[in-house]
Amino acid sequence: ESLLTQARAATAKGEVELALRLAQSAIVADPARPTSYVALGDIHAAAGQPDYARNYYDAALEIDPQEPAALKAISALDRSPAATANAAR
């Protein structure tokens, strides 16, 4: 949990690379914890990388198909203007 807290703090400061490394470290430390994948997805989403974000949200749902944060995040991605534009193509 400490790594995820540090990753969120780094994200808030705009330190995306550091946040990514911290969230990845959280996954390595406990690969069965879906919230670590959600955190990494959130960092990618905030950095404007929805495809990467979706991959991590999907990974969280593979561990726990009812992970509420992952379900909410995917729903938000699906409602985003970029997703709507891509679906129209």
Secondary structure, DSSP 8 states (H G I E B T S, - for coil): -HHHHHHHHHHHTT-HHHHHHHHHHHHHH-TT-HHHHHHHHHHHHHTT-HHHHHHHHHHHHHH-TT-HHHHHHHHHHHHSHHHHHHHH-
